[in-house]
Amino acid sequence: MKGNITVTEGALATILGLAAHEVPGVLGMSPAGLRESISRILGRSEAREGVVVKADPSAAGKYQAELYVVVAYGSRIPTVVDSIGERVRWAAKSMAGVELSSVRVHVVGVSRG
C-alpha cells in the first residue's frame, strides 16, 4: 500500500510523553510551561500535556521537542535527562518515522514519589 502517513504533533507529543515515562527515575510529566511550581504530576493518560512538539523551521521534515518532567528524589538527574533524550529520539523514529532535530528536557521538580 502506497500513500502518505501523517502523524500529528499531538500524536507525536503523546508518543514522546509515554516514552519519557518509561525512563527509570521519571515520576511523571508536568504541564508544559509550568516553571514556578508543581501543581500536579501528570499521569500516563495526560503525558502529552508535558510535551511541546513543533516543526523545526530550519530543518524540513524534522521536529523540535521540549519535555517537562518530574524526577524521583535520589536519581542522577544528568543520567535521567540523557536517557530521556535517547528514549524519545528512538520512539519518534521507530514509532512515528519522525526525526527530532532537538530534544530539550526541563526538570521542573524532584519528588519522593
Steps between C-alpha positions, in 0.01 A plus 500: 500500500644832397396834636584765751486448872460808712577499870359810667706701746251400770545130427877543496485683834308207650757250368786705645326548834431129536859419401631740765283327762689176428835647609604396852501802729215680323199534729290679244452803286403849608280731296715670236603850594439452871832612643401682818377199695362155450127499540466140394694215350330373187434131457545296185156591367598869504857451379465724196428802721862491614638502146523779243569390143541731204638481150860613475500811280865445403479126421221388269320189619657505846351599833611665822381359832492643850409279794412615851572224751499427871774264612526277804700624797837325504518456123805624313336778303760516218463124444119522499506793256740318263281190514188704422671652196605159367163341570286771338724521191467123458122510555450782250702319233379145555133565577424809293778509239590850617844649563549736792751777432505599866377369834496732799418352838390733778518347847230702672489305822638227721270289713513194721219351295 
